[in-house]
Amino acid sequence: MSSVAVRVEGLSKRYRIGRRRRPSDSLKEALTERARRLLRRGDSPDDEERFVWSLRDVSFEVREGEAVGVIGRNGAGKSTLLKILSRVTAPTEGRVEIMGRVGSLLEVGTGFHPELTGRENVFLNGAILGMSKAEIDAKFDEIVAFAEVERFLDTPIKRYSSGMYTRLAFAVAAHLEPEILIVDEVLAVGDSSFQRKCLGKMDDVTRLGRTVLFVSHNMAAVTRLCPRALLLDSGRVVAYGQSQEVVDQYVAGIDDLSKVLLRKRSDRIGTQAVRFVGIELRDADGVPIPQAAAGQDVALAIEYESEPGAVLHDVEFAIHVRGAFEERICTFSTMVTGADLFREIPPHGIVLCQIPRLPLQPGRYSTSLACHVAGEIADFIQAAWGFDVEVGHFFKSGRLPGTDTGPLLVDHAWQIAARNGVPHGGLRDP
């Protein structure tokens, strides 16, 4: 039996958060506030200062050569756990044992020096991992080819786009032969082709007997790459075992969560300048319906509210649709449709997202809701609501598509064209 690569025992992490007070209007108020702070005793929270536990009593082991997916909703503690394992931050309680050299890819901005070039950062990261210059030289060309940044190697990375930065960071983390590879889901920055390359590389790393911890919202990638998975909820471990069983438990919880009234949801992020308070599915006549059929004209009606009398400028709404395994299917967004009617909106109302000929295969879907005000996230709720799509005649041909053709139905047409009077051809092979 392989030995333990990562051992976590009773791990907890606490953060202090404070409420900003209105600036003092007078010297007297300032001195009073200073005295209040000096007289405060202990760590018990009051109206000004509170503590939040990002992780509570987390314990688990990962054996050498295992690939473990770390899953959970936003705010569950996944990224905090990986930061502690990567020694980016220290735990409040508990201990972590790491047996081996760690290569980490956390959020964009971690691990590289912005003033150094891409070339210099590759050697710097290799040195941090304890590798000699000769070892880094042996991998250098492979790293650069994988990252696709040859033209910018001698450019300071502060001038890199987020995609370029992520490609180079992943290439360094994966190719410099760490015994343990820790990857947060920053792969969303890259395009689909690069994401496939990254998943393939992590597959290669596990085949070589190295250990991988992988945070992702893509449940299909977790079940394919990771035989085991760890499910976090509110900073605690709620499941750890075979990945398919853990993913099934997580998806069932997401479905249950989407049934909670939006007004009562506390697991939301943003300034709360706008809050989502309701959502329903409507047919073409505006009548609420329990489910939709593929190919049916529908609308998603979203109710929002803000402070009475608030003036809301430059508002953007988005609906992210996810499938049974939390994979992103599509996004409906006012930003990409150029809807100018949201330059100013009333403090309370309902926005309608009209979807002609719903292009989804039959099945169960969940939605996440997002709202930005003046470029700042106002409200975001993951798994805000779930809905069902039933069989429908999308193509109006009398024939139904197979369920194995993918989640989206795309209207299309076929014909046979003639070129220069010659039927069926004329096109050259690529």
C-alpha positions as CSV (number, residue, x, y, z in Angstrom):
1,M,0.0,0.0,0.0
2,S,1.3,3.5,-0.9
3,S,2.3,5.8,1.9
4,V,0.5,9.1,2.8
5,A,1.3,12.2,0.8
6,V,-1.0,14.6,2.5
7,R,-2.3,14.4,6.1
8,V,-4.7,17.0,7.5
9,E,-5.8,16.8,11.1
10,G,-8.4,19.1,12.8
11,L,-7.7,22.0,10.4
12,S,-9.5,25.2,11.0
13,K,-9.0,28.7,9.6
14,R,-10.6,31.9,11.1
15,Y,-10.6,35.3,9.5
16,R,-11.4,38.6,11.2
17,I,-13.9,40.8,9.3
18,G,-14.8,44.3,10.4
19,R,-17.6,46.7,9.7
20,R,-16.4,50.1,8.6
21,R,-17.7,52.9,10.8
22,R,-18.7,56.3,9.5
23,P,-15.7,58.6,9.7
24,S,-15.7,60.6,13.0
25,D,-17.0,64.1,12.7
26,S,-15.1,65.6,15.6
27,L,-11.9,65.1,17.7
28,K,-14.1,64.1,20.6
29,E,-15.7,61.2,18.6
30,A,-12.3,60.1,17.4
31,L,-10.9,60.0,20.9
32,T,-14.0,58.2,22.2
33,E,-13.6,55.5,19.4
34,R,-9.9,55.1,20.3
35,A,-10.7,54.6,24.0
36,R,-13.4,52.0,23.1
37,R,-10.8,50.0,21.1
38,L,-8.3,50.1,23.9
39,L,-10.8,48.9,26.5
40,R,-12.0,46.0,24.4
41,R,-11.0,42.7,26.1
42,G,-10.4,39.3,24.4
43,D,-11.5,38.1,21.0
44,S,-15.3,38.1,21.6
45,P,-16.9,39.8,18.6
46,D,-19.0,43.0,19.0
47,D,-20.8,45.2,16.5
48,E,-17.6,46.4,14.9
49,E,-15.5,43.2,14.7
50,R,-16.6,39.7,13.9
51,F,-14.9,36.4,13.0
52,V,-15.8,34.0,10.3
53,W,-14.5,30.4,10.1
54,S,-13.6,29.5,6.6
55,L,-12.6,25.9,7.7
56,R,-13.7,24.0,10.8
57,D,-12.1,20.7,12.0
58,V,-11.2,19.4,8.6
59,S,-9.4,16.0,8.6
60,F,-8.5,13.7,5.7
61,E,-5.6,11.8,4.1
62,V,-4.4,11.6,0.5
63,R,-2.1,8.7,-0.4
64,E,0.8,8.9,-2.9
65,G,-0.3,8.7,-6.5
66,E,-4.0,9.6,-5.7
67,A,-5.9,12.2,-7.6
68,V,-8.5,13.8,-5.3
69,G,-11.2,16.3,-6.5
70,V,-12.2,19.0,-4.0
71,I,-15.7,20.2,-4.6
72,G,-18.4,22.3,-3.0
73,R,-20.3,25.5,-3.5
74,N,-18.8,29.0,-3.5
75,G,-17.7,29.9,0.0
76,A,-17.4,26.2,1.1
77,G,-13.7,26.7,2.0
78,K,-12.1,25.0,-1.1
79,S,-9.6,27.7,-2.0
80,T,-8.7,28.3,1.7
81,L,-7.9,24.7,2.1
82,L,-5.6,24.7,-1.0
83,K,-3.9,27.9,0.2
84,I,-3.0,26.3,3.5
85,L,-1.8,23.1,1.8
86,S,0.3,25.3,-0.5
87,R,1.7,27.2,2.5
88,V,0.3,30.5,1.2
89,T,-1.5,31.0,4.5
90,A,-1.3,29.5,7.9
91,P,-4.1,27.6,9.7
92,T,-5.7,28.9,12.9
93,E,-5.9,25.4,14.4
94,G,-4.9,21.9,13.5
95,R,-1.9,20.7,11.4
96,V,-0.9,19.7,7.9
97,E,1.8,17.2,6.9
98,I,3.0,17.3,3.3
99,M,5.4,14.6,2.3
100,G,6.9,15.8,-1.0
101,R,7.6,18.8,-3.1
102,V,4.4,20.9,-3.9
103,G,3.6,22.6,-7.2
104,S,0.6,24.9,-6.8
105,L,-1.6,26.8,-9.2
106,L,-4.0,29.0,-7.2
107,E,-5.7,32.2,-8.3
108,V,-4.1,34.3,-11.0
109,G,-1.5,36.5,-9.3
110,T,0.0,33.9,-6.9
111,G,3.5,32.7,-7.3
112,F,5.0,34.9,-10.0
113,H,6.9,38.2,-9.7
114,P,5.2,40.8,-11.9
115,E,8.4,42.7,-12.7
116,L,10.3,39.7,-13.9
117,T,10.0,38.2,-17.4
118,G,8.3,35.0,-18.2
119,R,11.7,33.3,-18.6
120,E,12.9,34.6,-15.2
121,N,9.8,33.5,-13.5
122,V,10.1,29.9,-14.8
123,F,13.6,29.7,-13.2
124,L,12.5,31.5,-10.1
125,N,9.6,29.0,-9.6
126,G,11.9,26.1,-10.3
127,A,14.3,27.3,-7.6
128,I,11.5,27.7,-5.1
129,L,10.6,24.1,-5.8
130,G,14.2,23.1,-5.0
131,M,15.2,22.3,-8.6
132,S,18.7,22.9,-10.0
133,K,19.3,25.1,-13.0
134,A,20.1,22.0,-15.0
135,E,16.8,20.3,-14.1
136,I,14.9,23.5,-15.1
137,D,16.8,23.8,-18.4
138,A,15.9,20.2,-19.2
139,K,12.2,21.1,-18.9
140,F,12.3,24.7,-20.2
141,D,11.4,24.1,-23.9
142,E,8.6,21.8,-22.9
143,I,7.1,24.4,-20.5
144,V,7.3,27.2,-23.1
145,A,5.7,25.1,-25.9
146,F,2.9,24.0,-23.6
147,A,2.2,27.6,-22.4
148,E,2.3,29.0,-26.0
149,V,4.1,32.2,-24.9
150,E,7.3,31.9,-27.0
151,R,7.0,35.5,-28.3
152,F,6.6,37.0,-24.9
153,L,9.2,35.1,-22.9
154,D,11.4,38.1,-22.3
155,T,8.4,40.5,-21.5
156,P,7.7,41.3,-17.8
157,I,4.6,39.2,-16.9
158,K,2.8,42.3,-15.5
159,R,2.1,42.9,-19.2
160,Y,0.6,39.4,-19.8
161,S,-3.1,38.9,-20.2
162,S,-4.7,36.7,-17.6
163,G,-4.9,33.9,-20.1
164,M,-1.1,34.1,-20.9
165,Y,-0.3,34.3,-17.2
166,T,-2.4,31.2,-16.4
167,R,-1.0,29.2,-19.3
168,L,2.6,29.8,-18.1
169,A,1.7,29.3,-14.4
170,F,0.1,25.9,-15.1
171,A,2.9,24.8,-17.4
172,V,5.5,25.6,-14.7
173,A,3.5,23.9,-11.9
174,A,2.8,20.8,-14.0
175,H,6.2,20.3,-15.7
176,L,8.7,20.9,-12.9
177,E,7.9,17.5,-11.5
178,P,6.4,18.2,-8.1
179,E,5.5,15.1,-6.1
180,I,2.2,16.9,-5.2
181,L,0.3,19.1,-7.7
182,I,-2.4,21.4,-6.3
183,V,-4.7,23.1,-8.9
184,D,-7.5,25.6,-8.1
185,E,-10.0,26.2,-10.9
186,V,-8.2,29.0,-12.6
187,L,-8.4,27.0,-15.8
188,A,-11.6,28.9,-16.6
189,V,-9.4,31.7,-17.7
190,G,-8.1,29.7,-20.7
191,D,-10.0,28.7,-23.8
192,S,-11.5,25.2,-24.2
193,S,-8.5,23.9,-26.2
194,F,-6.1,24.9,-23.4
195,Q,-8.4,23.5,-20.7
196,R,-8.3,20.1,-22.5
197,K,-4.5,20.3,-22.6
198,C,-4.4,21.0,-18.8
199,L,-6.7,18.1,-18.0
200,G,-4.6,15.8,-20.2
201,K,-1.5,16.9,-18.5
202,M,-3.0,16.3,-15.0
203,D,-4.0,12.9,-16.3
204,D,-0.3,12.3,-17.3
205,V,0.9,13.5,-13.8
206,T,-1.3,11.0,-12.0
207,R,-0.2,8.1,-14.3
208,L,3.4,8.9,-13.3
209,G,2.4,8.2,-9.7
210,R,2.3,11.8,-8.5
211,T,-0.5,13.2,-6.2
212,V,-3.0,15.7,-7.5
213,L,-5.6,17.8,-5.6
214,F,-8.0,19.4,-8.0
215,V,-10.7,22.0,-7.3
216,S,-13.3,22.3,-9.9
217,H,-17.0,23.0,-10.6
218,N,-16.9,20.7,-13.6
219,M,-18.1,17.5,-12.1
220,A,-17.5,15.6,-15.4
221,A,-13.8,16.5,-15.1
222,V,-13.7,15.5,-11.5
223,T,-15.2,12.1,-12.1
224,R,-12.9,11.5,-15.1
225,L,-9.7,12.6,-13.5
226,C,-10.1,11.8,-9.8
227,P,-11.0,8.4,-8.4
228,R,-11.8,10.1,-5.1
229,A,-13.4,13.3,-4.1
230,L,-13.7,15.5,-1.0
231,L,-16.9,17.5,-0.5
232,L,-16.8,20.7,1.6
233,D,-19.8,22.6,2.9
234,S,-19.6,25.7,5.1
235,G,-16.0,24.8,5.9
236,R,-16.6,21.2,7.0
237,V,-16.0,17.9,5.3
238,V,-19.4,16.3,4.6
239,A,-18.2,13.5,2.3
240,Y,-14.9,11.8,1.3
241,G,-14.8,8.8,-0.9
242,Q,-15.4,7.4,-4.4
243,S,-15.8,10.5,-6.7
244,Q,-19.0,9.4,-8.4
245,E,-20.8,8.8,-5.1
246,V,-19.5,12.2,-3.7
247,V,-20.5,14.0,-6.8
248,D,-24.0,12.5,-6.7
249,Q,-24.3,13.7,-3.1
250,Y,-23.2,17.2,-4.1
251,V,-25.5,17.4,-7.1
252,A,-28.4,16.3,-5.0
253,G,-27.6,19.0,-2.5
254,I,-27.4,21.6,-5.3
255,D,-30.9,20.6,-6.4
256,D,-32.2,20.8,-2.8
257,L,-30.6,24.2,-2.4
258,S,-32.3,25.6,-5.6
259,K,-35.6,24.9,-4.0
260,V,-34.9,27.4,-1.2
261,L,-36.6,30.8,-1.7
262,L,-34.2,33.3,-3.0
263,R,-35.2,35.8,-0.3
264,K,-33.9,33.3,2.3
265,R,-30.6,32.5,0.7
266,S,-27.7,33.7,2.8
267,D,-25.0,32.1,0.7
268,R,-24.7,35.0,-1.7
269,I,-21.8,37.3,-2.5
270,G,-21.7,41.0,-3.6
271,T,-22.4,44.5,-2.3
272,Q,-26.2,43.7,-2.1
273,A,-26.9,47.0,-3.9
274,V,-29.3,44.7,-5.8
275,R,-30.7,41.5,-4.4
276,F,-32.5,38.7,-6.3
277,V,-35.7,37.8,-4.5
278,G,-37.6,35.6,-7.0
279,I,-37.5,33.6,-10.2
280,E,-40.0,31.7,-12.3
281,L,-40.4,30.2,-15.8
282,R,-43.1,31.6,-18.1
283,D,-44.5,30.6,-21.5
284,A,-44.9,32.9,-24.5
285,D,-48.1,34.4,-23.0
286,G,-46.4,35.3,-19.7
287,V,-48.1,32.5,-17.8
288,P,-46.0,30.8,-15.1
289,I,-45.3,27.1,-16.0
290,P,-43.7,24.3,-14.0
291,Q,-41.4,23.1,-16.8
292,A,-40.7,23.7,-20.4
293,A,-40.4,21.7,-23.6
294,A,-37.5,21.7,-25.9
295,G,-38.2,24.2,-28.7
296,Q,-40.8,26.1,-26.7
297,D,-40.7,29.9,-26.5
298,V,-40.1,30.7,-22.8
299,A,-39.0,33.5,-20.6
300,L,-37.1,33.5,-17.3
301,A,-38.6,36.2,-15.0
302,I,-36.3,37.4,-12.2
303,E,-37.5,39.7,-9.5
304,Y,-35.0,42.0,-7.8
305,E,-35.0,44.7,-5.1
306,S,-32.8,47.3,-3.7
307,E,-33.0,50.1,-1.1
308,P,-36.1,52.3,-1.6
309,G,-35.3,55.3,-3.7
310,A,-32.0,53.9,-4.9
311,V,-30.9,54.9,-8.3
312,L,-29.2,52.0,-10.2
313,H,-27.0,52.9,-13.2
314,D,-25.2,50.6,-15.6
315,V,-26.8,47.3,-14.4
316,E,-25.9,44.0,-16.0
317,F,-27.8,40.7,-15.4
318,A,-26.6,37.2,-16.3
319,I,-28.1,33.7,-15.9
320,H,-25.6,30.8,-16.0
321,V,-27.2,27.5,-16.9
322,R,-25.6,24.3,-15.7
323,G,-26.3,20.6,-16.4
324,A,-26.7,17.6,-14.2
325,F,-23.0,17.5,-13.3
326,E,-22.7,21.3,-12.7
327,E,-21.0,21.7,-16.1
328,R,-21.6,25.1,-17.7
329,I,-24.1,24.8,-20.6
330,C,-24.7,28.4,-21.7
331,T,-25.1,31.9,-20.4
332,F,-27.8,34.5,-21.0
333,S,-26.3,38.0,-20.4
334,T,-27.4,41.6,-21.0
335,M,-23.7,42.4,-21.5
336,V,-23.3,40.4,-24.7
337,T,-26.7,41.3,-26.1
338,G,-26.1,45.0,-25.7
339,A,-29.3,45.8,-23.8
340,D,-29.2,49.5,-23.2
341,L,-32.5,49.5,-21.3
342,F,-30.5,48.6,-18.1
343,R,-28.5,51.8,-18.1
344,E,-30.9,52.9,-15.3
345,I,-33.5,50.7,-13.6
346,P,-36.0,51.3,-10.8
347,P,-35.2,50.0,-7.3
348,H,-37.7,47.2,-7.5
349,G,-38.8,45.2,-10.5
350,I,-38.8,42.1,-12.7
351,V,-36.5,41.5,-15.6
352,L,-37.4,39.1,-18.3
353,C,-35.0,37.0,-20.3
354,Q,-36.8,35.8,-23.4
355,I,-35.6,32.6,-24.9
356,P,-37.1,31.7,-28.3
357,R,-37.2,27.9,-29.0
358,L,-35.5,26.8,-25.9
359,P,-32.4,24.9,-27.2
360,L,-32.0,22.4,-24.4
361,Q,-32.2,18.7,-24.4
362,P,-34.7,17.0,-22.0
363,G,-33.3,16.9,-18.5
364,R,-32.7,18.8,-15.2
365,Y,-30.9,22.1,-15.2
366,S,-29.7,24.5,-12.5
367,T,-29.1,28.2,-12.8
368,S,-26.8,30.7,-11.1
369,L,-27.8,34.4,-11.1
370,A,-25.5,37.3,-11.3
371,C,-25.9,41.1,-11.2
372,H,-23.3,43.8,-11.6
373,V,-23.9,47.5,-10.9
374,A,-21.4,50.0,-12.4
375,G,-19.0,47.1,-13.0
376,E,-19.1,45.8,-9.4
377,I,-20.7,42.5,-8.4
378,A,-23.9,43.3,-6.5
379,D,-25.4,39.8,-6.1
380,F,-24.4,36.3,-7.1
381,I,-26.2,33.2,-6.1
382,Q,-25.0,29.8,-7.1
383,A,-27.6,27.1,-7.7
384,A,-30.3,29.8,-7.4
385,W,-33.0,27.7,-9.1
386,G,-33.6,24.5,-10.9
387,F,-36.0,23.6,-13.8
388,D,-36.9,20.7,-16.0
389,V,-37.0,20.4,-19.7
390,E,-39.3,17.8,-21.3
391,V,-39.3,16.3,-24.8
392,G,-40.3,18.7,-27.5
393,H,-40.3,18.9,-31.3
394,F,-37.4,21.4,-31.6
395,F,-36.7,20.6,-35.3
396,K,-40.4,20.4,-36.3
397,S,-39.5,17.4,-38.5
398,G,-41.5,14.8,-36.6
399,R,-38.3,13.2,-35.4
400,L,-36.7,13.5,-32.0
401,P,-32.9,13.9,-31.5
402,G,-31.1,11.3,-29.4
403,T,-30.1,12.2,-25.9
404,D,-26.5,11.4,-26.6
405,T,-26.0,14.2,-29.1
406,G,-25.1,16.8,-26.4
407,P,-27.0,19.2,-24.2
408,L,-27.8,21.8,-26.8
409,L,-30.1,21.7,-29.8
410,V,-28.9,23.9,-32.7
411,D,-31.1,24.7,-35.6
412,H,-29.5,23.9,-38.9
413,A,-30.3,22.9,-42.6
414,W,-28.7,20.7,-45.2
415,Q,-28.5,20.9,-49.0
416,I,-26.5,19.6,-51.9
417,A,-24.8,22.3,-53.8
418,A,-23.2,22.3,-57.3
419,R,-20.0,24.0,-58.2
420,N,-19.2,24.9,-61.8
421,G,-22.0,22.7,-62.9
422,V,-20.5,19.7,-61.2
423,P,-22.7,18.3,-58.4
424,H,-21.4,17.1,-55.1
425,G,-18.0,18.6,-55.1
426,G,-15.4,21.0,-56.1
427,L,-14.0,21.5,-52.6
428,R,-10.4,20.6,-52.0
429,D,-9.3,18.6,-49.0
430,P,-7.8,20.7,-46.2
